[in-house]
Amino acid sequence: MATRSKVPPPEDFEENILDTDIRDEMETSFLEYAYSVIYSRALPDARDGLKPVQRRILYTMDQMSLRPDRGHVKSARVVGEVMGRLHPHGDGAIYDALVRMAQSWSMRLPMVDGHGNFGSLDSGPAAMRYTECRMGPAAVAMTGSIEEDTVDFKPNYDSREYEPTVLPAAIPNLVVNGTTGIAVGMATNMAPHNLVEVVQALRHLIKRPDASVDDLMRFVPGPDLPSGGKIVGLDGIRDAYEAGRGSFRMRATARVETVGRRKGIVITELPYAVGVEKVTERIKALVQAKKLSGIADIKDLSDRAQGLRLVIEVKNGINPDVLLEQLYKQTPLEESFSINAVALVDGQPRTLGLRELLQVFLDHRFDVVRRRTAFRRAKAADRLHLVEGLLIAILDIDEVIQLIRSSEDAGEARERLMSVFDLTEPQATYILEMQLRRLTKFSRIELEKEQSELEREIEELDAILADEALLKKVVSDELGEVAKTYGTPRRTVLLASAGSQATAAAATPLEVADDPCFAFLSATGLLARSANADAPGTGEGRTNHDVVASVVLTTKRGEIGVITTRGRLLKLDVLDLPELPPSANDPNLQGGLPVTEMLVLDGEERALALTSLGSEGPGLALGTRHGVVKRVNPEVLGRPEWEVISLKDDDELVGAVELTTGEEECCFITSDAALLHFSASLVRPQGRGGGGIAGVKLGAGHSAVSFGAFDPSDAVVVTAAGSSTALPGTEAGSVKVTPFGEYPAKGRATGGVRCHRFLKGEDTLVFAWAGPAPARACAASGAPVELPDATGKRDGSGVPGSQPIAACAGPVAARVPADAGVEG
């Protein structure tokens, strides 16, 4: 075995040992570590809402041209590029961040288009060598115009390359997708929101920089979680929007169905970040511990076709509604989400409210658009300079050619061109490099056209740089385009409280007196019943986040019908509806339950109205998109559903009203802004299988957008005009409110009269409604929408709306019988 001899130290060797206080060393090292975690890993930038690793992934994919129209590449290739060039922290952290940006249940607007097994809420993804990825459509908007000097760049970790300090971010990513991260001494946790609602709030903030949190909450009433579900309790949300900290409860979406010979609780949506296996394991543990009883079986029937479907079979004799309330209390079917909105602003961690988050993003977009405009202006000016030189050369092309041919070299030719024709060096160089095919007469015409276009472009860009209001308009218009391109409908239902469903469900029908009450349907699809039959009185048909779309007088142990857009009548037990507090007879339906939890609807089918069953009144008035009108008596059959009108395959109901006298005025409003009204007495009642008769004459390519039947005295018409090419629900349009008396009655099956004059860019009605005044409107989120005064002219144009209108309704008292206020 070889041995190593000891070598004595040289005589001039001196030890250099520094004594350091361990406390000072620990403080210094800990602060450096904390700084690195906070600024380089855990917290997002408030401008683009991205952590450094996420920003580096999107930037690298953009540099690799992994656009949505290109093929997928191995995830390992992207991870390797990011790690080798920009993020030397290990492939695991990079791949984890890439996977999260591809998961639709983690992000409201995924940034990465993944191909392969990217995991689930209960299991991790496949290794990066098995999965593939490319940029999602939203990622293109995040990196767009980055090459136009819109953001600053900094050296990477080894100073060999440069990386952006922030992305241009045309999407308010931090608010829309939320974030979560644990740093040293601080953490962040933000909930996702709906892009369309956030953009509406941003555009409102541009117009009114002094807008309060309450003003912004009209557009952003609460989070919109990727998994859908319900949010119960809105107080914590307002606290978070005000101060950056707050909490709310998330509930699964569940309904009671008949499963075989038993009742079953069917879960179709789970709280955010809760997986099916987590729920089933918790339920099994509670059953085994005998802390939960009444469950016969639990089955996970989820698949790609119908999505999540977790069925909990209930033993016979067990009230499923009471069991559901116990599941909410003891299992992850109800979870709490704590908002802690911490992000980096100007390099410093700050806790931000909703207004601050939106303002930081807007300031960033103003800066991006300003820098982009200046870049494009400089580029256009450079090109104009060269074009002007080419035009000079073409005018004396023979002399230019002769000058070049007689020169010894390119340098001499350049100097002579500059001297003889008074050109600059860039112009002279460009002329020397010019191709001979550019010397034709047509090329001169093209150059003159390009010159005028460049001058006009420079003038427009100068106007943007000189006018702050015009710059804000550009940003606002671009945000509108983002909402149209990437916006999707709201998935999460917002409820002010859980209601009193458990108490009502616990009582058997024999213990509940069959007292009169009212049943309500809201514009956002919430169902509820009143505690008694006191008349709604002065109710305006509106709540903080909704309007009452339909109301009927019934009894607590009775049945009502729900009319849908497919022309179906679905029976519903009134006892199953959540009961509102007695003070809510001027109803606040935020304590109600969504229609989809009470009834099974098909595809795009929606609930339109409620109707009483077995009444001897004049029946229902129905209007379809094809302009068909029908009167029918809602007879009671011995089955849970039936058709009340025979519809064609491409037709649907746009209005359904329960008549009280049979003398109401029927009113159609069409997409080409025509209004026709006639007496309901002119419509002969038909049987259940009838297809109706002609109601309004439609123009080619147009359809009926609204139908109603009401007392014409003190009624109003609400119309909103917009563009037919806009994404539905994204354009507010021009809104007008007109007294109904302005419109003369016409014969049935005629074209009616014009009710709205279109402005430039408008070619259709995006919303219409007619009914008793005063009208109250709400957005798709349920937030109230302000309407102009009812002073519009019959064929006048509207005024710009604050946000898209989803529904309108008049006073509740105007839609119930006059003697409904007498108790039982």
ZAMARGU-4260 file (C-alpha; in steps of 0.2 Angstrom, whole numbers, plus 5000, padded with zeros to 4 digits):
<rodrens>
0) 5000/5000/5000 | 5006/5017/4996 | 5010/5029/5010 | 5009/5048/5010 | 5023/5057/5018
5) 5020/5072/5029 | 5027/5088/5021 | 5033/5101/5034 | 5025/5118/5031 | 5037/5131/5023
10) 5046/5142/5035 | 5037/5158/5029 | 5020/5151/5030 | 5009/5161/5042 | 4991/5156/5047
15) 4977/5169/5043 | 4963/5165/5055 | 4949/5178/5057 | 4939/5177/5073 | 4920/5181/5070
20) 4906/5182/5082 | 4894/5167/5078 | 4879/5178/5081 | 4885/5191/5068 | 4889/5177/5055
25) 4872/5169/5058 | 4863/5186/5056 | 4872/5190/5040 | 4870/5173/5032 | 4852/5172/5037
30) 4848/5189/5029 | 4857/5184/5013 | 4847/5168/5012 | 4830/5177/5016 | 4834/5190/5003
35) 4837/5177/4990 | 4821/5167/4994 | 4810/5182/4994 | 4816/5191/4979 | 4823/5177/4968
40) 4811/5162/4972 | 4795/5164/4982 | 4786/5180/4979 | 4779/5186/4963 | 4781/5203/4955
45) 4765/5213/4957 | 4766/5219/4939 | 4766/5202/4929 | 4761/5191/4944 | 4775/5179/4940
50) 4789/5172/4951 | 4806/5172/4943 | 4806/5154/4938 | 4789/5156/4930 | 4795/5172/4921
55) 4810/5163/4915 | 4800/5148/4908 | 4788/5159/4898 | 4803/5169/4892 | 4813/5154/4887
60) 4798/5146/4878 | 4795/5162/4868 | 4814/5163/4863 | 4812/5145/4858 | 4797/5150/4847
65) 4786/5136/4856 | 4770/5146/4850 | 4752/5138/4851 | 4753/5135/4832 | 4769/5125/4833
70) 4771/5107/4839 | 4774/5101/4857 | 4792/5098/4863 | 4798/5087/4877 | 4797/5096/4894
75) 4814/5091/4898 | 4821/5101/4883 | 4812/5117/4890 | 4818/5113/4908 | 4836/5111/4902
80) 4836/5127/4892 | 4829/5137/4907 | 4841/5129/4920 | 4856/5131/4908 | 4853/5149/4903
85) 4843/5158/4917 | 4838/5147/4933 | 4852/5137/4941 | 4842/5130/4955 | 4839/5112/4949
90) 4827/5104/4937 | 4814/5099/4950 | 4809/5117/4954 | 4808/5122/4936 | 4798/5107/4931
95) 4786/5109/4946 | 4783/5127/4941 | 4780/5122/4922 | 4768/5108/4927 | 4757/5120/4938
100) 4756/5133/4924 | 4749/5119/4913 | 4736/5113/4926 | 4718/5119/4922 | 4713/5115/4940
105) 4727/5126/4947 | 4727/5141/4936 | 4711/5150/4930 | 4720/5154/4914 | 4734/5141/4911
110) 4750/5148/4903 | 4757/5132/4896 | 4748/5119/4885 | 4753/5102/4891 | 4753/5086/4882
115) 4754/5070/4892 | 4751/5066/4911 | 4753/5082/4920 | 4745/5074/4936 | 4729/5078/4946
120) 4725/5085/4963 | 4728/5068/4970 | 4744/5062/4961 | 4759/5070/4953 | 4764/5072/4935
125) 4774/5060/4924 | 4793/5063/4923 | 4798/5077/4911 | 4805/5065/4899 | 4788/5058/4896
130) 4778/5075/4895 | 4777/5088/4881 | 4773/5106/4881 | 4772/5123/4872 | 4765/5140/4876
135) 4747/5142/4879 | 4737/5156/4870 | 4738/5167/4886 | 4757/5165/4887 | 4758/5174/4870
140) 4749/5189/4878 | 4761/5189/4893 | 4777/5190/4882 | 4770/5200/4867 | 4780/5215/4861
145) 4794/5210/4873 | 4806/5213/4858 | 4800/5231/4857 | 4810/5238/4871 | 4795/5237/4883
150) 4804/5231/4898 | 4821/5231/4906 | 4833/5217/4905 | 4847/5212/4917 | 4862/5200/4916
155) 4858/5182/4920 | 4867/5172/4934 | 4884/5171/4924 | 4882/5188/4915 | 4883/5179/4898
160) 4865/5183/4893 | 4851/5194/4898 | 4834/5191/4905 | 4819/5202/4907 | 4816/5209/4924
165) 4797/5208/4921 | 4786/5203/4906 | 4775/5215/4896 | 4760/5206/4903 | 4744/5211/4894
170) 4734/5200/4906 | 4732/5205/4924 | 4740/5188/4929 | 4742/5190/4947 | 4723/5194/4951
175) 4717/5182/4938 | 4728/5166/4942 | 4732/5170/4960 | 4748/5163/4968 | 4755/5155/4983
180) 4772/5155/4990 | 4782/5153/5006 | 4797/5164/5009 | 4807/5168/5025 | 4797/5177/5037
185) 4782/5180/5025 | 4771/5171/5013 | 4758/5175/5000 | 4742/5167/4995 | 4730/5174/4983
190) 4714/5167/4975 | 4710/5167/4956 | 4697/5178/4948 | 4687/5179/4932 | 4697/5188/4918
195) 4682/5197/4911 | 4677/5204/4928 | 4695/5210/4932 | 4696/5218/4915 | 4680/5228/4918
200) 4686/5234/4935 | 4703/5239/4927 | 4694/5249/4913 | 4683/5257/4926 | 4698/5262/4936
205) 4706/5270/4921 | 4690/5281/4919 | 4689/5284/4937 | 4706/5284/4946 | 4697/5288/4962
210) 4686/5273/4962 | 4684/5265/4979 | 4684/5246/4984 | 4665/5246/4984 | 4665/5253/4966
215) 4677/5240/4960 | 4668/5226/4969 | 4653/5230/4958 | 4664/5222/4944 | 4674/5209/4954
220) 4661/5203/4967 | 4673/5189/4973 | 4685/5175/4967 | 4682/5164/4953 | 4690/5147/4956
225) 4696/5135/4943 | 4687/5121/4951 | 4670/5130/4952 | 4660/5126/4967 | 4653/5139/4979
230) 4660/5153/4990 | 4650/5155/5006 | 4651/5172/5015 | 4657/5188/5007 | 4663/5198/5022
235) 4680/5190/5022 | 4682/5194/5003 | 4679/5212/5006 | 4692/5213/5020 | 4704/5205/5008
240) 4700/5218/4995 | 4702/5232/5007 | 4717/5227/5017 | 4725/5212/5008 | 4720/5200/5021
245) 4704/5190/5023 | 4697/5173/5022 | 4681/5164/5015 | 4674/5147/5014 | 4673/5136/4999
250) 4660/5123/4997 | 4658/5109/4985 | 4643/5109/4972 | 4631/5095/4977 | 4614/5090/4973
255) 4602/5076/4979 | 4597/5063/4966 | 4589/5046/4965 | 4603/5033/4963 | 4595/5016/4960
260) 4583/5013/4974 | 4591/5025/4986 | 4594/5044/4987 | 4612/5049/4983 | 4622/5065/4986
265) 4631/5069/4969 | 4646/5080/4970 | 4650/5088/4954 | 4663/5102/4959 | 4675/5102/4974
270) 4683/5116/4983 | 4699/5124/4976 | 4714/5112/4978 | 4704/5098/4985 | 4705/5081/4976
275) 4693/5067/4976 | 4704/5054/4985 | 4706/5067/4999 | 4687/5068/5001 | 4684/5049/5000
280) 4698/5045/5012 | 4691/5057/5025 | 4673/5050/5023 | 4679/5032/5025 | 4689/5037/5041
285) 4674/5045/5048 | 4663/5031/5045 | 4675/5018/5052 | 4677/5029/5067 | 4657/5029/5069
290) 4658/5048/5068 | 4647/5049/5052 | 4632/5037/5049 | 4619/5035/5036 | 4631/5032/5021
295) 4628/5016/5011 | 4642/5018/4998 | 4653/5030/4990 | 4658/5029/4971 | 4669/5040/4960
300) 4661/5040/4943 | 4672/5054/4936 | 4677/5053/4918 | 4683/5064/4904 | 4665/5065/4896
305) 4655/5071/4911 | 4669/5077/4922 | 4669/5076/4941 | 4655/5065/4948 | 4657/5058/4966
310) 4641/5049/4971 | 4638/5046/4990 | 4623/5034/4992 | 4612/5037/5007 | 4604/5023/5018
315) 4585/5022/5018 | 4577/5033/5031 | 4591/5046/5031 | 4588/5064/5026 | 4601/5067/5013
320) 4601/5086/5015 | 4605/5084/5034 | 4619/5072/5029 | 4626/5084/5017 | 4627/5097/5030
325) 4637/5085/5041 | 4648/5082/5027 | 4651/5100/5024 | 4656/5102/5043 | 4667/5086/5044
330) 4675/5083/5027 | 4685/5094/5014 | 4669/5097/5005 | 4670/5113/5014 | 4687/5122/5016
335) 4693/5139/5021 | 4704/5150/5010 | 4715/5163/5018 | 4720/5178/5007 | 4737/5186/5010
340) 4740/5197/4996 | 4759/5199/4997 | 4769/5204/4981 | 4784/5214/4976 | 4781/5232/4971
345) 4797/5242/4966 | 4807/5228/4973 | 4799/5228/4990 | 4787/5216/4998 | 4770/5224/5001
350) 4753/5218/5006 | 4740/5225/4993 | 4722/5227/4992 | 4712/5225/4976 | 4713/5243/4971
355) 4732/5243/4974 | 4734/5227/4964 | 4724/5234/4949 | 4733/5251/4950 | 4751/5243/4950
360) 4746/5233/4935 | 4739/5248/4926 | 4754/5258/4929 | 4765/5244/4922 | 4754/5243/4906
365) 4755/5262/4904 | 4774/5261/4905 | 4774/5246/4893 | 4763/5254/4880 | 4772/5271/4881
370) 4789/5262/4878 | 4782/5252/4864 | 4775/5267/4856 | 4791/5276/4857 | 4800/5261/4850
375) 4788/5260/4835 | 4789/5278/4832 | 4808/5278/4832 | 4808/5263/4820 | 4795/5271/4809
380) 4806/5287/4808 | 4821/5277/4804 | 4812/5269/4789 | 4805/5285/4784 | 4822/5292/4783
385) 4828/5278/4772 | 4812/5280/4761 | 4815/5298/4758 | 4833/5294/4753 | 4827/5281/4740
390) 4815/5293/4733 | 4829/5306/4730 | 4839/5292/4722 | 4825/5287/4710 | 4822/5304/4704
395) 4840/5305/4698 | 4843/5287/4695 | 4854/5289/4680 | 4866/5301/4689 | 4866/5290/4704
400) 4871/5275/4693 | 4884/5285/4684 | 4892/5291/4700 | 4893/5274/4708 | 4901/5266/4692
405) 4914/5280/4691 | 4919/5278/4710 | 4934/5268/4715 | 4926/5258/4729 | 4911/5258/4740
410) 4918/5271/4752 | 4921/5284/4739 | 4904/5280/4731 | 4896/5283/4748 | 4905/5300/4751
415) 4900/5306/4733 | 4882/5301/4736 | 4882/5311/4752 | 4890/5326/4744 | 4881/5327/4728
420) 4863/5323/4734 | 4864/5329/4751 | 4861/5312/4759 | 4865/5306/4776 | 4877/5291/4778
425) 4863/5278/4782 | 4853/5284/4767 | 4869/5283/4756 | 4873/5265/4762 | 4855/5259/4760
430) 4856/5266/4741 | 4872/5256/4738 | 4864/5240/4745 | 4848/5243/4735 | 4843/5229/4722
435) 4841/5234/4704 | 4823/5228/4704 | 4818/5243/4716 | 4822/5255/4702 | 4806/5253/4692
440) 4793/5266/4690 | 4781/5255/4701 | 4793/5255/4715 | 4793/5274/4716 | 4774/5273/4718
445) 4776/5260/4731 | 4789/5271/4740 | 4778/5286/4740 | 4763/5276/4747 | 4775/5269/4760
450) 4781/5287/4764 | 4763/5293/4767 | 4759/5278/4778 | 4774/5281/4788 | 4770/5299/4791
455) 4753/5295/4796 | 4759/5281/4808 | 4772/5293/4816 | 4758/5306/4818 | 4747/5293/4827
460) 4761/5287/4838 | 4766/5305/4842 | 4748/5309/4847 | 4748/5294/4859 | 4765/5300/4867
465) 4759/5317/4869 | 4741/5314/4876 | 4740/5304/4892 | 4721/5302/4889 | 4724/5294/4872
470) 4737/5282/4880 | 4725/5277/4893 | 4712/5274/4879 | 4724/5262/4870 | 4727/5252/4886
475) 4709/5251/4890 | 4705/5245/4872 | 4719/5232/4873 | 4712/5226/4889 | 4695/5224/4881
480) 4702/5214/4867 | 4711/5203/4880 | 4694/5200/4889 | 4686/5195/4872 | 4700/5183/4867
485) 4703/5174/4883 | 4688/5178/4894 | 4677/5164/4900 | 4661/5163/4910 | 4661/5163/4929
490) 4662/5146/4937 | 4661/5149/4955 | 4644/5154/4963 | 4645/5168/4977 | 4633/5166/4992
495) 4631/5178/5006 | 4628/5164/5018 | 4624/5145/5018 | 4605/5148/5021 | 4594/5138/5032
500) 4594/5122/5021 | 4599/5111/5035 | 4585/5116/5047 | 4572/5115/5033 | 4578/5098/5027
505) 4578/5091/5045 | 4559/5093/5047 | 4548/5080/5039 | 4533/5086/5028 | 4521/5082/5042
510) 4530/5094/5054 | 4529/5108/5042 | 4512/5117/5040 | 4506/5120/5022 | 4507/5139/5024
515) 4507/5151/5009 | 4524/5157/5004 | 4533/5164/4989 | 4546/5155/4978 | 4559/5166/4970
520) 4571/5163/4955 | 4586/5175/4953 | 4594/5181/4937 | 4610/5171/4941 | 4600/5155/4944
525) 4597/5155/4963 | 4581/5147/4970 | 4573/5151/4987 | 4557/5153/4996 | 4550/5166/5008
530) 4546/5162/5027 | 4528/5167/5024 | 4516/5175/5012 | 4518/5193/5016 | 4518/5203/5000
535) 4535/5208/4994 | 4528/5226/4995 | 4541/5239/4990 | 4554/5227/4985 | 4564/5233/4969
540) 4568/5215/4963 | 4586/5218/4967 | 4599/5212/4979 | 4617/5217/4982 | 4623/5205/4969
545) 4607/5199/4959 | 4589/5203/4953 | 4574/5193/4956 | 4569/5186/4938 | 4553/5177/4943
550) 4542/5175/4958 | 4526/5164/4961 | 4514/5162/4976 | 4513/5144/4982 | 4513/5134/4998
555) 4527/5126/5008 | 4522/5108/5004 | 4516/5112/4987 | 4525/5110/4970 | 4530/5123/4957
560) 4536/5122/4939 | 4552/5128/4932 | 4551/5133/4914 | 4568/5131/4904 | 4575/5138/4888
565) 4572/5120/4880 | 4553/5122/4883 | 4553/5110/4897 | 4543/5111/4913 | 4552/5103/4928
570) 4542/5100/4944 | 4550/5105/4960 | 4545/5103/4979 | 4544/5120/4987 | 4550/5112/5003
575) 4567/5108/4995 | 4570/5126/4993 | 4580/5135/5006 | 4570/5147/5017 | 4575/5165/5018
580) 4574/5175/5034 | 4557/5184/5037 | 4566/5200/5035 | 4571/5195/5017 | 4553/5196/5010
585) 4561/5211/5000 | 4572/5196/4995 | 4590/5194/4996 | 4593/5178/4987 | 4611/5176/4991
590) 4605/5163/5003 | 4597/5153/4989 | 4603/5138/4980 | 4608/5137/4962 | 4596/5129/4950
595) 4609/5116/4945 | 4609/5109/4962 | 4590/5106/4962 | 4587/5101/4944 | 4597/5092/4930
600) 4598/5103/4915 | 4605/5098/4898 | 4620/5107/4891 | 4617/5126/4888 | 4599/5124/4895
605) 4594/5138/4908 | 4580/5141/4919 | 4569/5155/4913 | 4554/5157/4925 | 4544/5149/4939
610) 4525/5144/4937 | 4512/5138/4949 | 4504/5121/4945 | 4486/5116/4945 | 4480/5134/4944
615) 4464/5139/4935 | 4471/5155/4928 | 4475/5161/4910 | 4491/5150/4910 | 4508/5154/4903
620) 4514/5165/4889 | 4529/5159/4880 | 4540/5167/4867 | 4554/5159/4856 | 4570/5165/4847
625) 4561/5162/4831 | 4547/5174/4835 | 4534/5161/4840 | 4521/5165/4854 | 4511/5153/4863
630) 4498/5152/4877 | 4497/5136/4887 | 4489/5130/4903 | 4503/5121/4914 | 4493/5105/4917
635) 4500/5094/4930 | 4506/5077/4924 | 4511/5062/4934 | 4529/5063/4930 | 4544/5075/4935
640) 4545/5084/4918 | 4536/5087/4902 | 4536/5099/4887 | 4525/5114/4887 | 4529/5119/4869
645) 4535/5109/4854 | 4551/5118/4848 | 4562/5116/4832 | 4579/5110/4834 | 4587/5127/4832
650) 4574/5136/4842 | 4573/5140/4861 | 4562/5150/4873 | 4568/5168/4877 | 4554/5172/4889
655) 4541/5164/4899 | 4528/5173/4910 | 4513/5167/4921 | 4498/5177/4916 | 4487/5184/4930
660) 4472/5192/4920 | 4475/5186/4902 | 4474/5204/4896 | 4493/5208/4898 | 4503/5215/4884
665) 4514/5203/4875 | 4531/5211/4869 | 4544/5205/4857 | 4561/5214/4855 | 4572/5207/4841
670) 4591/5208/4837 | 4588/5221/4824 | 4580/5233/4836 | 4562/5231/4832 | 4549/5230/4846
675) 4531/5223/4844 | 4518/5222/4857 | 4500/5216/4856 | 4487/5210/4869 | 4488/5192/4876
680) 4470/5190/4872 | 4474/5189/4853 | 4484/5173/4856 | 4472/5158/4856 | 4477/5145/4870
685) 4484/5129/4864 | 4487/5112/4871 | 4504/5106/4878 | 4510/5098/4862 | 4506/5114/4851
690) 4520/5123/4843 | 4513/5141/4845 | 4509/5154/4832 | 4518/5168/4823 | 4522/5182/4836
695) 4534/5194/4827 | 4540/5195/4809 | 4559/5193/4809 | 4571/5200/4796 | 4584/5189/4787
700) 4597/5183/4799 | 4589/5191/4815 | 4580/5183/4830 | 4570/5188/4845 | 4581/5192/4860
705) 4567/5196/4873 | 4549/5191/4876 | 4538/5197/4891 | 4520/5199/4896 | 4515/5213/4908
710) 4503/5227/4913 | 4508/5241/4900 | 4505/5255/4913 | 4521/5262/4920 | 4532/5250/4910
715) 4549/5253/4903 | 4560/5246/4889 | 4579/5243/4892 | 4590/5240/4876 | 4608/5239/4874
720) 4616/5239/4857 | 4633/5232/4852 | 4643/5223/4839 | 4638/5205/4833 | 4656/5200/4832
725) 4660/5203/4851 | 4661/5189/4863 | 4644/5187/4872 | 4645/5195/4889 | 4660/5206/4886
730) 4653/5222/4878 | 4643/5234/4888 | 4636/5243/4872 | 4626/5258/4872 | 4611/5257/4885
735) 4594/5266/4883 | 4579/5266/4895 | 4562/5271/4887 | 4545/5273/4893 | 4534/5259/4886
740) 4521/5271/4881 | 4532/5278/4867 | 4529/5262/4857 | 4512/5260/4847 | 4504/5243/4847
745) 4505/5233/4831 | 4496/5218/4825 | 4503/5201/4829 | 4515/5193/4817 | 4520/5210/4810
750) 4538/5218/4811 | 4534/5231/4825 | 4543/5248/4826 | 4561/5253/4829 | 4566/5254/4847
755) 4585/5258/4846 | 4596/5268/4834 | 4613/5260/4831 | 4628/5270/4832 | 4645/5267/4822
760) 4651/5250/4826 | 4634/5243/4832 | 4624/5231/4822 | 4614/5221/4835 | 4605/5222/4852
765) 4616/5213/4864 | 4602/5214/4877 | 4584/5219/4878 | 4570/5218/4891 | 4553/5226/4894
770) 4543/5226/4910 | 4536/5236/4925 | 4546/5251/4931 | 4558/5254/4939 | 4570/5242/4930
775) 4585/5235/4939 | 4599/5227/4930 | 4614/5215/4935 | 4629/5208/4927 | 4633/5190/4924
780) 4642/5189/4941 | 4626/5196/4949 | 4634/5213/4952 | 4621/5228/4950 | 4623/5238/4934
785) 4617/5256/4934 | 4604/5261/4921 | 4601/5278/4914 | 4585/5287/4917 | 4569/5282/4908
790) 4570/5297/4896 | 4575/5289/4880 | 4567/5292/4864 | 4558/5278/4855 | 4571/5276/4841
795) 4585/5286/4849 | 4603/5279/4853 | 4609/5274/4870 | 4623/5280/4881 | 4639/5270/4885
800) 4635/5256/4898 | 4646/5253/4913 | 4647/5235/4911 | 4638/5221/4901 | 4620/5218/4907
805) 4615/5200/4909 | 4597/5202/4916 | 4584/5215/4921 | 4569/5214/4932 | 4555/5226/4939
810) 4548/5227/4956 | 4543/5210/4964 | 4527/5217/4970 | 4522/5221/4952 | 4523/5202/4947
815) 4511/5194/4961 | 4493/5195/4963 | 4486/5210/4971 | 4478/5201/4986 | 4494/5190/4989
820) 4498/5200/5004 | 4485/5192/5015 | 4492/5178/5025 | 4486/5160/5024
</rodrens>
